[in-house]
Amino acid sequence: MTSQTTIDTTGSGGGAPATPSDATPGKGLRGHPWLTLITVAVGVMMVALDGTIVAIANPAIQKDLGATFAQVQWITNGYFLALAVSLITAGKLGDRFGHRQTFLIGVVGFAAASGAIGLSDSIALVVTFRVLQGLFGALLMPAALGLLRATFPAEKLNMAIGIWGMVIGASTAGGPILGGVLVEHVNWQSVFFINVPVGVLAVVLGVWILLDHRAENAPRSFDLLGIALLSAAMFCLVWALIKAPEWGWGDGRTWAFIIASVVGFALFAFWETKVREPLIPLALFRSVPLSAGVVLMILMAIAFMGGLFFVTFYLQNVHGMSPIDAGLHLLPLTGMMIVGSPLAGAMITKAGPRIPLAGGMALTAIAMYGMSTLETDTGSGIMSVWFALLGLGLAPVMVGATEVIVGNAPMELSGVAGGLQQAAMQIGGSLGTAVLGAVMASKVDSDLAGNWTKAGLPPLTPEQEHQASEAVQVGVPPVAPGTPDAIAAKITGVAHDTFISGMSAASLVAAGVAVVAVLVAFLTKRGENAGAGAGAAHI
């Protein structure tokens, strides 16, 4: 049956949505808007932290478990892949069964998986439980946005989403610092164990504070085929991008997964026009601002997460910093995101998102270009300038893109909109790590042999060259035990110079992505549902 879905961006068509005035108040403080915000922020903080806190721990995990560069990438990619594949479906679960329940289940599962990672003694177990972390994180992230959307009155929703974005931004940026402290003074396992008490706090607050909200016209059935098609398509896309550096971009396996992804998305789009209650009503994307917000979130995450992946190795393995020193050197990025997020929220509330978003991505492009100029001996002052610019540029995008996506969706699809927002960020993070990782690997492979020969070092066998390339991609000099000091110094110089050339190329690609995002930002506008007194509009 052809879908007759009409999207009313006020959420009023076809039944009254559950708003604070509709919901039955609970006893005590249950359902209080600002306490709800605090509660969901605690849970969301865990997921946001884990997107970057692990980056600072990657070198320690690699050394302790004897992991390769590709395996270290999987610690990040496995997490992003699980999130990306399941976020939209998880948002639908919240719309159907209630965001409170899905939020609490997500928190419990995420904290349990975190504890299991800390107890793992192999890279395979770490990656496995990281995937479980991603699956449970997918449950709680869109549920958090759904709870905010239903709890706050329209005239305060922008402010709430701004603060929510600030929590994500601050947690994302603060991850490297906290990770540095824990790795240096405790161990890498503590990076994951810390989620257990945070999860317990989120569950206690959730049971006490959160009031469930369900739109009366929310879908009552599941589009199982749509879920399967979308999940398969997204998996094939992200899998192809993750494996391409290993297989090669011209390899038949890479293109087989890319083609399978395109076919999967096409079949999904076709099916969504036929099913009575689609997983994602395609009419949702008739909203140009909403679609632009999704694309903007992807592009922002490519530049940010992809760039941050290499910066941690640059600081620790090239500059020889300890984990905590590396985290402290990223303090300008963290500080500017914390300071910039509420300022960006206030600016977006007054002037709309278009100019702040475009300006933010322009600053991000400048920062990534600046990071492409970093050398092995670049001082902390110069690094701080580029890191601060990056934080200042990211802050309005974190806040504004979320408001654009969620505010332009109807109430009964708030979970799906939250899933779209988070899926866009996680897909972007995975794409950034995979694509920029491919740029890094390609540049290292092309430059290493020539640099090695110019330094007058003994020639390498193909196998030795492959092993050396693996080490250099994370900034580690491939110095064998017993190597004379003079030779070791030459190898170190070659390794660091080659790593820098790869990081520079990756940073330039990230800067180009940010420039494209500037143009996309001009297509955004304030959400129809975000302001008081917004009239009905159809998209």
N, C-alpha and C positions, 0 to 999 in steps of 0.2 A: 504494500500500500504506500502510495506517495505521501511523504510527510507534509503536513499542512502547518508546520510550526511557524508562528510569527513571533518575533522577538520584540517584546515591549521593554524598553530599557528602563522603565520605572518599576518593573516587576509587578505591575498591577493587572496585566492582562490575564484573563482566565482564572482568576482566584486571588485572594489576598495573601501576600507573602507574610511570613512570620517576621514581624518587626518587633522592637522592644515594646511597643504599645499593644501588640497582639499577644505576646507571650505571657503566660501566667507567671507572675512573680513568685520566686522561691522564698523560703524563709531566710531571714538574716540578710547576708550580703550576696546571696546567690543571684547571678545575672547582672551584677553591677558592672556597667560598661568599663570603667577604668581598671577595676580589679580583674575583669576578664582580659583586658589588654596585658596586664602584668603577668597573668597566668599563662597565656599563650606565648608571651615573649620568652618565658623561661624555657618552654619546650622548643620553640623555634631556635633559640640561642644554641641549643645542642647541635642541631642540624647545620646551622650556619657556621659554627665554629669548626665542625668536622670537615667542612669544605676546604679549609686552609690550615688548620692546626696540624694536620698530618703532613703538610708540605715541609714544615721545619723538622719533622721527625723522620722524613724519608731517608736522609743520609744515614741516620742511626739504625733504622730498620734494615736498610740495605747491607750495612756492615755486619750487624748482629746475625741476620738470617742468611747472609751470603747471596743476596738477590741480585739479579741482573737489572740493567736499566729498564728493559721491557717489563720485568716483573714489578719494579717500583712504580712504573706508569700504571700498572693494573690496580695498585692500591687506590689510586685516584680514579682511574677509568671505570673500574668495577662499581664503585660507589655512584658515580655519575650515571653510568649506564642503567643501573637498577632504578634510580630516581627518575631518569628521563622516560623509561619505558612505562612506569606504573603511575606517574603523578596524575594524569588526567583521569584514569580509571579510579584512582583513590579519591579524587575530588568528587566523582560521581557517587562513590560509596557514601561519602559524607552527605551529599544532597539527598540521597535515598534513605539512609538509616540514621542520620543525625550527625552533625559535626562534633558534638561532645564525645560520643562514643568512639568515633574513628580517631579523634585526637588522643584520647587516653590510651587506646590500643597501640597507636603509633609510638607514644612516649615509652610505654612499658617495653615494647619490642626493641626499640632503638637502644634503650639503656642496657637491656639484656645482651644484645649483640655486641655492644661496646665492651662490656665485661668479658665476653667470650674472646674478643680480639686480644685483650690484655693477657689472657691465659694461653694464647696460641704460641706454638714453638716452631712453626713453619710458615713460609710465605704463602703456601696454598691455603692454609687455614685463615690467615689474615685476610686474604682476598675474598675468601668465601663469606666470612662474617661481615666484611665491608659491603658485600652485595646485600646481605640481610639488613644491615644498617640502612642502606638505600631504600629498600622496600618498605621498611617501617617509617623511615623519614618521609616517604611519599604519602603516607597516611596522615601524618600530623601537619604537614606544611599547608596544603590547601584547606584543611579543616580549620586551621588557625585564622586564615583570611575569611572563611565562611562565617565563623563565630563573630569576628569583628564587624563584618558587613551586616549581620542580623542584629547585633547588640547595640551598635551606635546609631543615634538618629542621623539623618542625612547631613545636617549642618555641621556635624562634628566628625563625620567619617573621614574627610581629608586629613584632619589632624591625627586621627588614630592610625591611619595608614602611613602617614609620615613618620610617626614614632615607631611603628612596626618596621618600616624600612630602615630607620636609624638603628634599631636593634640588630637587624640582619647585617647592615653595613659595618657597624662597630664590631660585631662578633666575627664577621668575615675578615676584617682587617686586624682584629686583635688576636686572631688565632696564632699567627707566627710568634707573637711575643709570649703568650701563655705557653705555647708549645716549646719555645726556647727555654723558659724557666723549668718546665717539667722535665724535658729531655736532659738538660745539663745537671739539674740538682736531684732528680729522682731517676727516671728511666723512660724509654719511649713508650712502655706499656701504660704509664700513668696518664699519657695523653688520652687514652681510651677509658681508663678506670674513672677518670673525673666525671664522665657522663652518668655514672651510676647514681651518685648522690643528687646530681642535678635532676635526673629523671624522677627520683623519688619525690623531690620537692614539687616538681611539675604535676605529678599524679595527685599528691595530697591537695595542692591548690585546686587542681581540676575537679576533683570530687567535691570539694567544698564550695567553689565559686561558680563554675561553669553551668550555665542554663542552656539546655538543648533548644535549638530552633530549627524548625522544618517548614519550608514553604508549602502551603496547601496545594499548590499546583506543581510541586516537584514531581518528576517522573517516578512511577511506581513499578516499572519493569526495567530489566537490564538488556541492553543491546549486546548480547554475548558475542555475536559474530563481529560486530563493530569493535569490541574490545580486543578480540583476537587479531583482527586485521591491523588495527592501529599499533598494537604492541609488537606484532611481527615486523611491521614496516619500520618502526622506530628502532627496533633491535638491529635489523639488517643495516640501516643507515649508520648507526653509531659503531656497530661492529666493523663495518667496512673501513670507517675512518680510523678506528683504533688499530686495525691490523695492517692497514696500507703501508706504514713505514717498514714493517717486517716483510710483507709479501711484495711490496712495490706497487706504485700507482698504476703501472701498466699491466699488472698481473691479472689473469683471467678471474681469479678468485675475488679480487677486490671489486672488479666490475660486475661480477655475478651478484654480489651482495648489494651493490648500488642499484643495479637494475631490479633486483627483487624488492628493494625498498620502494622504488618508484612505482612498481606494479602494485605493491601493497597499499601505498597511499592512494593510488587511483581507484583500486577496488573499494577501499574504505570510503572515499568520497562518494562513489556511486551508490554504495549500500546505504549511506546516511540519508540519501534522498528518497529511499524506499521504505525504510523502517518507520514504524509509528512513533516510537520514542527514541530518537537517535542519541548516541553517546555524546556527540557534539553537533548540535544543530548548525548546519553550514551557514545559515542565515546570520549567525553570530559574526562571521567574517565579512559581512557586508559593511560593518563598521570599519571604515578606513583607520580611524584612530586606534581602535582595539588591535587590528592587524599590525599596524605600525608599532604599537607598544610591544607586541610579541617579538617582532623582528628586531627591534631595538634592544630588548633584553638579551636576545641571542648574541648580537654583535658585541654588546658590552661585555658579556661573560667570556667571549672568545678572547678579547683583548686583555681582560683582567686576569682570568684564571690561567690562560696560557702563558702570559708574561710572568706571573708570580711563580709558576712552577720552576722556571729557570733561575729566577733571582735568588732563591734559597740556595741552590747549588753554587751560584756565583759567589755569594757572600761566604759560604762555609768552605767550599773546596778550592776556590781561586784565591780569595782573600784570607783564608785560614781562620775565619772567625769561629768561635764557639756557638752552639745553638742559641744561647741567650743573647750573645752579642749580635747575632744575625737578626734576632727578633727585635732588639732595641734599635737596630739600624732601619728597621721598617716602621719605627714609631711615627715618623712624619706622615706616612701613609695612613696609619691608624688614627692618629690625632686629627688629621684633616677630614677623615670620613666621619668621625664622631662630632666634630665641630660643624662640619658642612651639612650633615643630614638634617638637623632641625632648621638651620637657616634655609636650606633648599626647600624644606616642607613649607615654611612660611612664605617663601617667594612664590612657590607653585600655587599656594592657596590664593594669593593676591593677584598674580599675573597670569596664571595658567601654566601648563607644563612646557609649552613649545620652546620658548627661549632658554629657560634653565636646562632643558634636556640637550638642546643643540650646543649650548655653551659648555655643558659638562663633557660631552663627547669630543668637542674641539680641544679642551684641556687634556683629555685622555690621549688624543692623538699626539699632541705636543709632548706629553710625558713619555709616551712610548718611543717617539723619535729620539728624545733625549736619552732614554735608556739604551738605544742602539749605539750611542757614542761612548758608552762605558768601556774602560780599558782595565787591564790587570792592575794598574796602579792608581786608578781613580780614587780620589779622596772622599771621605765621608760627607763633606759639605756639598759637593756636586751631586752625589747620590741622593742626599736628602732633598735637594731641590726637585729632582724628578719624581721621587716618591711622594713628596707633598703635593705636587701638581696632579699626580695620578689620583690621590685620595680626594682632592678637591673636585676633580672631574667626575669621579665615580659617584659621589654622594647624591647629586640631584637625579642621576639616572636610577639608582637603587630605589629612591623614594618615588620619583615621578612616573616611571614606567609601570610600577605596581598600581598606582592610582589610575592610570590610563586604562589598563587592562581590566581591572576589577570594576572600576567606576562605569565603564561602558558596557557591562554585561548585566542582564536582568537578575533579580534576587534569586529566583529559583535555579539559576545556573551559577551561583556564587562559588560553589565548590569546583565546578568545571573551570571557571575563570581563574580561580586560585591555582588549579592544576596546570592550566596553560601558562600562567606567569612563572611558576616554579619549573615546569618542564622546559620552558624557553631558557631559563638561566642554567639549568643543569645540562641541557643539550649543548648550549654555548660553551660551558665549562669543559665538557667532554671534547667538543670540536676544537676548542682552543688548545687543550693538552695534546690532542692527536695531530692536528694540522701543524701547529707550531713545532711539535716534537718531530714531525716529518721534515720540516724545514731545517731544524737543527741537525738531524741525522744526515740529511742529504749534504748540507754544507760541510759538516765534519768529515764525511766520507770523501768529498771532493778535494778538501784542502789538506787532510792529514798527511797523505803520502808525500806531497810536494814539500810541505813544511818540514817533514821528517828528513827528507833528502837534503834540503837547503841547510839544515843544521849539522850536516855531516855525520848523522847517526847511522849505525849499521842497518842494512836493508832488512825488512821484515818479510816473513813468509805470509801468504794470504791469510792463514789462520791467525797468526800473530797480529796482523794488521786489523783483522775483524775484532779481536779481543781488545786491542788498543783503542779502536773506535768506540767500542762500548764504554770503556772507562772515560775517554775524553768527553763523551756526550754528557756526563755528569760532572765534568771538571776535574776528574781524578787523573793524575799523571800515571801512566802505566810503567812504573819503575819496579823492576824485578828485585827481589832480595839480593844483596851482595853487589849491586851495581856501584861502580866507583862514583864518588861524589861529583866529579866533573861531568860525567855522562848523565847522572841523575838530574843535575841542574839543567842540562840541555833538554832532556826529555820533559822536565817540568815546564820549561819555557814554551816548548812546542805544544804541549797539551793545553796549557792555559791560553795561548794565542789562538789555537784552533777552536777551543770552546768559545772564546770571545767572538770570533768571526761567526760562529753558528748562532749565538745568542743575539748578535747584532742583526743578522738576517731575520730571525724570528721576530724581533722587536719591530723591525720595519714593516713586516707583514701585519703585525698587530696594529701599528699606527695607520696603515691603509684601511684596515677594517673599521677603525674608529672614525676615519674620515667619511666612509660610507654611512656610518651611523648618524653623523651630523645631518646628512640630507634626509634620512628617515625620520629624524626627530621633528622636522618641520611638518610632518603629516599628522602629528598627534594633536590632541586637544583635551580639555577637561572632560572627565567622565560625566555622562548625562545624569547618572544617579548619585554623583558625589556631592552635589550642591543642594541646598535647601530650595524647595519649591520648584525643582526641575519638572518640567512638563513631560507628558508622554511623548515618546519618540520611537519610531520604528526603524530598525536597521535591517 
